[in-house]
């Protein structure tokens, strides 16, 4: 058995779930601080529309020090994709990202604060 086969479950329909697949499907929550040109360029509203389109939950808000703070909840891959899509937006220039995983919250939707 390979390392990827440490955890393996086969379902009645023949689908085999591995540890790697389970980790990709597991929901997490991340807290972010974005710096760079992230205020005055539609960053929060683009965050909202991307999160809504992907079914992610959380919130985003501007900070007094020109950074943007965000919490987002979804799978690791979905959150990675959201940040990637934000970084590709016109006029947005993300120069720094501080991120940490935090406990999940029971919530619905994604909203813009402040």
Secondary structure, DSSP 8 states (H G I E B T S, - for coil): --GGGSSEEE-TTS-EEEHHHHHHHSEEEEEEEEEEE-SSSSHHHHHHHHHHHHT-EEEEEE-TTS-EEEEEEEEHHHHHHHHHHHHTSTT-EEEEEEEEEE------SEEE--
